[in-house]
Amino acid sequence: MEIVELLREWYSSFEVKEEKWNEKYEGILIRIEGDGNYKRCRLAHKTASKMGYFTVFWQKDGNGKNIPFYEQDEVEDLIIVIKDGRWKGLFIIPKEVAVSKGILSSANSQGKMAMRFYPPWCSDLNRTALVTQRWQLNYFIDLSRNNEGVTT
């Protein structure tokens, strides 16, 4: 899995648990050695139609309907992995931020099942994307510098 390879550049040792949903986005949970909490991870894909990288994070309810993840889920962080040629990085979104930004379902928010992420190399963004990028960059770790000689 491409996602595991990139996560190992930041986290040295972790346990991987594959999720049964979001296979196209390599949906997994990881638990870092020495930490009892899980982190939900997804690979984001570049799309031709819009700037940024798209990913999904949903589960199925008892009726087989797609629903967002909940604030009450025992997951500490949401990690979005970006790999695009020589560009690569991680968005590590703490649970509290995922709740405040309406990503996780909570008493105050319906939650999201998909969204775009905008690393620093995404430019010429529209106003809405720029606002999103500004808060997202607070949680971005650029791993591109580890491969400066690589070209796309």
N, C-alpha and C positions, 0 to 999 in steps of 0.2 A: 504494500500500500504506500502510495506516494506521501500521504499525510503523515504516516509514522516516521518515515525517513526525515522529513522536515522537523517534526516535533523533537526528534533526537538531537537536532542541532541546538536546541534550547534546554531541553530536559534530558539529563543523562540516563536516568533509569525510571521506567514506569511500566505499569501493567496495562494491557489493552483489552477492552471488552467491546466487541463489535455490536452495534445497534442494528436491529432488524429493519429499520426504516432509513431512508436517505442514502441508499447504496451508491448512487451516482455521485454523491458528495462525500463518499467515504466516511459515513457517520460512525463515529466511535466514541467511547468514553475512555478516559485514561485516569489512572490513579498513580500519582507520583510516589516513588519509594519514600517511606517515612511520613507520608501525609494520608490520612484516612479518607479525604474527600475526592470525589470524582470531578473531572472537568469534561464537558461535552465539546467535541471537536468536529468541525466540518471543513472540507476543502471547498474553496470558492472558485468559480469558473469565470473567465473573461467572456463577455458576450459581444457579438458584432454590433448589436443595435444601440447599446448605451455604454457610457464610460463606467468604469468600476468593475467589481467582481461580484457575481451573484451566488448566493447559497440558500439552502433551505434548512429549517430545523422544526420539524413537526413529528407528532406521534399519532397513533390511531386510538380512537376511543373504543368502547365496547361494541359499537355498531359499525366499526370499520371506517369511520369518518376521520379525516385529517383534522387535528387540533394542535394548538401551540403547546409548548412545554409550560409548566407551572412554576410559579415562585416557590411553592412548597417542595418541588423536586429536590432530592438530595444531591445537587450538583453545585459546585462552588463557582466555577467560571465557564464562560462560553469562549472557546478558542476557534477563531476563523483562520485557516491556513491559506496563504496565497503563494502560488508558484506560477510564474509566467516568464519562461526563458531565464535570463539572468536576474530577474526581479523575484524576490521571495521575502516573506515575512509572516508574522503572527499578529493578529488582533486578539489580545487577552482581555475579555470584557468581564469584570467582576459581576457577580450575581446582583448586587445592589444597583449597579449601573444598568444592567439588563432589565431590571424591574423599572427603574426610573425612566428609562428610554422607551418603555412599552414593548420590549422584545419578549419578555416572559409574561404570561397571563397572571394577573393579580386582581385584587379587589378593585383596583383603579384602572385596569387596562385589560383589553381583550387579548393582547399578545399578538405576536407576529409569527408567521410560518415561513417567511422568506424575506430577504433584504439584500441590498447592495452594500459593499464595503469599498472604501476609497483610500488606498495607500498613498503615501506622499508623491509617488511618481504619476498619479492621476492629476492632470491639469485641465484647464479650460472646462471646468465643471459648471453646470447651471447653478442657480442660486440655492435651490433645495439640496442638491448634492454637496455643494460647498459647506453648507451649514452642518450636514451630516458628517462630512469629512473632518471638520474642525473638532467635533467631540470625539470621533473615532480615533484620531491620531494620538490622543492622550493615552491610548491603550495599545499602540502599535510598536512592535519590535521588528526592526529592519534586519533581515538576515542576508541581504544582498551583498553586503560588503565582504562576506566570507567567500564570494565567488566573483570578485571584481573583474577577473580576466575572461569570464565566460560571456559569450555573445549569443544573441537569439538567432 
